[in-house]
Structures are given as structure tokens and as C-alpha cells.
Amino acid sequence: MELAHYSDYAVRLVNTEEPARNKDSLTSVDAVRELFGPSAQAARRATEADVTRFRSVRGRLRAVFTAADAGDETQAVDLLNSLLLEFPVNPQISGHEHRDEDDRPKWHMHLADHPSNATAGYAAIAAMGLAFHLTEYGVDRLGLCQAAPCRNAYLDTSTNRSRRYCSDRCATRANVAAYRARKRLETERSQSTGRTAENAQETTPRTER
């Protein structure tokens, strides 16, 4: 569904924080404005107060991904519904910059800017986009990166629902770590087997001639 692409708003906001690494890039009005991407008009409404409000919404969106990642479908939906109720959207039919072969507008649904404030507008778009993604593709398409300590949010768009990492970088890092762990285990087992064999030889009595 077309509106599902708005779910990227949720991912962008959630990933401004890396709790396990104690990192947070959402520290200024400029950081808030960057989250809007090309939506300059909505970004201009951001004020210092939105920094704190954005962080609050971020925590609630992360909770949705955490519940989904844990397989708690009902909890994920309940948390998302609470955001949808608090931050309603303003849908509009739009045809800007989209023309068919007859030069007619290609009408599509668009989530308009919220009249209240920057946080309300962003939260409404992020929550609705995530809701469309969840209902269209399933709650198991929302995940948190398995490459500890990353835990960034991601949307699984793979054909076989196999995604486990937020990026190729994290996937490579996790695979390398797993390979090294296997090698260490093999070495430890080999050393243990060798020591066992040596002990067995030492305890076996020699045959008298």
C-alpha cells in the first residue's frame, strides 16, 4: 500500500538513539528538522520544545518495535493504536509532480502537515505509516537489529521474512563475530580432546617385557 512508505518516518526517529551505546543524536532543533527530509514547511515549525516532545514519541515508537520483535503482536498493536488516537492524521488527495502519459495528475493519498505543532505532525505521519505497514505486511515485519549492541529499528521487506539486521554493515559484523565464535569453540574442543588423550596415555600402565 502506498501510504506504508510513511513508516520510514518511524524508523528514522527511533534510530536517532542507540540506548546500548548511550548515543543520542536528537539534541537540537536542527536534528529535529533533519528528520522531516524534504518536507521543509513542516520542519520550519520545529522549536526547542519539540526536541523533548520528539524524544517522548521516539520512546513510544521504539516500544512498538520492541513488542513486535518479541513476538507480542497484541502489545505492538495496542501501543500503536494509542499513538494513532493521540496524533490523528490529516489525509489529502494529491497529484503534485506526478503525471501520466496524458499529462493528467496521478492522484494519490498524502498525509498533510499537522496544524498543531511539528511533533504532532511528525508523530501522526510516523504512526499512520507504521500502522499501514503493519496491517499490510504483518507485525513480524517490524524488528530490532540482532547485531548487539546495535538494536536499531528496521522494516523487513525481504521476500521470505528473513531479515535480522538493520544494515549490511551490521549483518557482516554479526557474521564475522559468529565465525570467530565458532573457531574459538572448535579450538577449545580440539585442545580439550588433546588434553584428554594425553591424560589417558599417562594413566595407562606400560606392558612389562
C-alpha positions in Angstrom: 0.0 0.0 0.0 1.3 3.4 -1.0 1.0 5.0 2.5 3.2 2.3 4.0 6.2 4.3 2.9 5.5 6.8 5.6 6.7 4.1 8.1 10.2 5.3 7.3 9.4 8.3 9.5 9.1 6.0 12.5 12.4 4.2 11.7 14.3 7.4 11.3 13.1 8.8 14.6 13.6 5.6 16.6 17.2 5.2 15.2 18.3 8.7 16.4 19.0 6.9 19.7 21.2 3.9 20.5 20.5 3.0 24.1 23.0 0.3 24.5 25.8 2.6 23.2 24.4 5.6 25.2 24.2 7.6 22.0 21.5 10.2 21.1 21.7 12.4 18.1 18.3 14.1 18.8 19.8 17.0 20.7 18.8 20.1 18.8 16.1 21.8 16.7 18.3 21.2 13.6 18.3 17.5 14.4 14.5 17.6 14.6 14.2 19.4 11.3 16.5 16.9 9.5 14.1 14.1 10.3 11.4 15.7 8.1 13.6 15.2 5.0 12.2 17.2 2.0 9.2 18.4 4.0 10.7 21.9 4.6 7.4 23.6 5.5 6.7 21.2 8.4 10.4 21.3 9.5 10.3 25.1 9.8 7.6 24.9 12.5 10.0 23.0 14.8 11.1 24.7 18.0 13.3 23.9 21.0 10.2 22.4 22.8 9.9 19.8 20.0 13.3 18.2 21.0 11.8 16.9 24.3 8.5 16.1 22.6 10.2 14.2 19.8 12.1 12.1 22.4 8.9 11.1 24.1 7.3 10.0 20.8 10.6 8.2 20.0 10.4 6.1 23.1 6.8 5.1 22.4 7.6 4.1 18.8 10.6 2.1 20.0 8.2 0.3 22.3 6.1 -0.8 19.3 9.2 -2.2 17.6 10.3 -3.9 20.8 7.0 -5.6 21.3 6.9 -6.7 17.6 10.4 -8.0 17.8 9.5 -10.1 20.9 6.5 -11.6 19.1 3.9 -9.7 21.2 1.6 -8.8 18.4 -1.2 -7.6 20.6 1.0 -5.3 22.6 2.5 -3.8 19.5 -0.9 -3.0 18.1 -2.2 -1.6 21.4 0.8 0.7 21.6 0.4 1.9 18.0 -3.3 2.4 18.5 -2.6 4.7 21.4 -0.4 6.9 19.2 -3.0 7.0 16.4 -5.6 8.2 18.9 -3.4 10.9 20.3 -2.0 12.0 16.9 -4.7 11.9 14.3 -3.7 12.4 10.6 -4.9 14.8 8.0 -5.2 12.8 4.8 -5.5 14.6 1.4 -5.7 13.6 -2.2 -2.6 14.9 -4.0 -1.3 14.9 -7.6 1.7 17.1 -7.4 4.7 16.3 -9.6 3.0 13.0 -10.8 1.7 12.9 -14.4 0.6 10.1 -16.6 1.1 9.8 -20.3 -1.9 12.1 -21.0 -0.3 14.7 -18.7 -3.0 14.3 -16.1 -2.2 14.2 -12.4 -1.7 10.8 -10.8 -3.9 11.2 -7.8 -2.7 9.5 -4.6 -3.3 9.7 -0.9 -1.0 12.1 1.0 -0.7 12.8 4.8 -0.8 16.5 5.1 1.1 18.7 7.7 -0.5 18.8 11.1 -1.8 22.2 12.1 -0.8 21.9 15.8 3.0 21.6 16.0 6.0 19.8 14.5 5.9 16.9 16.9 2.2 16.3 16.4 2.6 16.4 12.6 5.6 14.0 12.6 4.1 11.6 15.1 0.8 11.4 13.2 2.7 10.6 9.9 5.0 8.1 11.6 2.3 6.3 13.5 0.0 6.1 10.5 2.7 4.9 8.2 3.7 2.2 10.6 0.1 1.2 11.0 -0.3 0.8 7.3 2.9 -1.2 7.1 1.9 -3.5 10.0 -1.6 -4.2 8.6 -0.4 -4.7 5.0 2.7 -6.9 5.7 2.3 -8.2 9.2 3.7 -7.4 12.7 6.7 -9.7 12.2 8.0 -7.2 9.6 8.9 -4.8 12.4 12.2 -5.7 14.0 15.2 -4.6 16.0 18.7 -5.3 14.8 20.2 -8.6 16.2 23.8 -7.4 16.0 24.4 -6.4 19.6 24.7 -3.7 20.8 23.0 -2.0 17.8 19.3 -2.7 18.3 18.3 -0.2 15.5 14.8 -0.5 14.2 14.1 -1.8 10.7 11.3 -2.8 8.4 11.7 -6.3 6.9 10.9 -6.1 3.2 12.6 -9.4 2.3 10.5 -11.9 0.3 11.0 -14.7 2.9 10.8 -12.6 6.1 14.4 -13.4 6.9 15.8 -10.0 7.8 17.5 -9.8 11.2 19.8 -6.8 10.9 19.3 -3.1 10.2 22.0 -2.8 7.6 24.6 -4.8 5.6 27.3 -3.4 7.9 25.6 -5.0 11.0 24.9 -8.2 9.1 28.6 -8.5 8.2 29.7 -7.7 11.7 27.4 -10.3 13.2 28.5 -13.0 10.7 32.2 -12.3 11.4 31.5 -12.4 15.2 29.7 -15.7 14.7 32.5 -17.1 12.6 35.1 -16.2 15.2 33.0 -17.7 18.0 32.7 -21.0 16.1 36.5 -21.0 15.5 37.2 -20.4 19.2 34.8 -23.2 20.2 36.5 -25.6 17.7 39.9 -24.7 19.1 38.8 -25.2 22.7 37.3 -28.5 21.8 40.4 -29.6 19.9 42.6 -28.6 22.9 40.3 -30.3 25.3 40.4 -33.5 23.2 44.2 -33.4 23.0 44.5 -33.0 26.8 42.1 -35.9 27.4 44.1 -38.1 25.1 47.4 -37.1 26.8 45.9 -37.9 30.2 44.7 -41.2 29.0 48.2 -42.1 27.9 49.7 -41.1 31.2 47.3 -43.2 33.2 47.6 -46.3 31.0 50.2 -48.8 32.6 53.1 -49.8 30.4 53.2 -53.5 29.4 56.2 -55.3 31.1 58.6 -57.1 28.8 
